[in-house]
Structures are given as structure tokens and as C-alpha cells.
Amino acid sequence: MTSHKTTQTMKPATAAKKLGVYLEATPAEFREGVVSRTELDALQADPPEWLRELRRNGPHPRPVVAAKLGISISGLARGGVTDALTTEQIDALKRERPEWLERERATQAEVRKEAVRIKEKNAERGDQPGGPRS
């Protein structure tokens, strides 16, 4: 019996998300085809110039923008940022420090503190999956 191994492929949008790049800024041949797992691994291991350029200068997708600004994706939306931003635009926002960005950074800091507090509390109680809860 012979096993036929099929090549696992993904849509360009999925591949762009895994690569951390904005799909609309990728080359046409990337957007119009499918990407195999092997091709994705090759892009990650040895990125071509277009991928290095996108990662360096953007435009960046919203999850990358949010991470670079230290806020949540929801915080971006509340701040009115709905489009991809370039590294230059992100740096400008960091320099200008608009009120909405400072507010979202403070919110994100509180969320992180609360997550640490809950984790520590659970560790103190010895919470384990399936264990007793109080």
C-alpha cells in the first residue's frame, strides 16, 4: 500500500498573518497564489528582500501596530486607527504621544498587572486543572 502525501497549502491571507505582514503590501504573485507549508518555512528561514522590507518599514498589519505601540488591537480601534501603518507612522505616534495612546497604554498596563495578580493568586492556591476550587 502506497501512502500519498498531500501538500498542505494555505491562503495568502493566512500565510501573511503567519509572517506578520500586511497582505495588501505583498507582491502580486504572493497574493494571487497559494502558499505551501514548505514555502512558508522557506520564507521564514530565509526571507526574500520584499519580506525583509515589509517587516522593517511596513505597512504593518494591526496586530503588529498594536504590539509596537504597546496597546491592544481594540485600543487601536478606540484611537481611530483602522488602517495599516508604516514604521515611520508608528514612530511618529510614539513621539507625539496623543492622549488616546497614553490612555490605551495605561489600560494595557493595568490589564497586564491584573493578569500577573491572577496568575500569582492561582499559583498560591495551587490551582491545577481538575483540582478543588474555592
N, C-alpha and C positions, 0 to 999 in steps of 0.2 A: 504494500500500500504506500503510495507516494503522498506526502503532505504538500499541499500548495500553500505557500506563504504569500499572503496578500500584503501589498504595501499600504501602510497606514498613511492616509493623507488628511489634510485639514484645509479649511477655507483660508484664504489670505487674511481675513479679519482675525481669525484665531491665531495664526502664525504671528501677525503683527502684535497682538496682545502679549503673546509669549515672549516676543523680542523687545517689548516695551517701547514700540514706536507707533506713530500716528499713521494709520493705513493710507490716508489720502496723500501723504507725503512720500510714499514709497514709489519705486519705479513702476511703470505700467505693466511690465512683464510679471512683476510680483503680484500686483493687484488682480490681474486677469487670469492667473493660473491657479493651480492647487499646489500645496507645499507638502512634500512627504516628510515623515519623521526624520529620515536621513538628511534631507536638505536642511531642515530646521537645525539639526545638530551641527551640520557643517557651517551654517550661518552664525551659530552661537560660538563655535570653536574658532573660526577664522572669518570674522565679519568683513564683507567687502567694503569698499570706501563709502558707498552710499549709506550703508547701515551705520558705520562709524560716524559719519557726518550727521545723520539724523539723531543719533544718541548724544552727540556733542552739542549741536546747535538747535535741534528741533526742526519743525514744531513738535512739541511733546503732547501725548495724549493726557487727558485729565488726571488719571491716577498718578502719572509721573509729575505733573504740575503740582498736584496736591502734596505729594511727598517732598518735592523740592521746597515748597513753601511751608511745610510743617503743619499742614491742616488736613481736614478730611475732604473727600470729594463733595459731600453735602455742603461743607463750608465754602467751597469754590462757587457752588450754585447760589448760595445765600449772598456771596460777594458779587454776583453778577457775571462770573467768569464761566462761559458756556462753551467757548471755543478752545482749540489747542493753542498753546503759547510757545514762543521760541525761548531759548535760554536768555536772550537779551531782554525780552519782556518780563521774564520771571525775575531776573536780576534787578530790573527797574522797579518792580513791585517791592522787592526786598529793601531797596534803597528808600523808596517813597514812604513805605510803611503806612498805607492807608488805614483808616480806623477799622474798617471791616476785617482787614487781615490781622491786625493786632487782637481784635475781639475773637476771631476764629483760632488764633494761636493759643490764646488764653483758654478757650473752651477745650481745645485739643490737649493742653497740658493737664487740665482737670480730669479729662477722660482717662489719660494715662495714669494719673495718680490714683484714681478710683480703681482702675484695673489692677494696679500693684497692691492696693489695700485689700481687695477681694482675694487676690492670689495668696497674699500673706495670711489672711484670715483662714482661708481654706487649708493652707499648709499647717497652721497651728492646730486646727481641729482634726487634722489627719484625714481629710476627706479623700476618699477613694471611690472610684466607680463601684456602685453596688453596696457601699458601706452605709452605716447608720447616719442619719442626718438629724440635726437638732433644730 
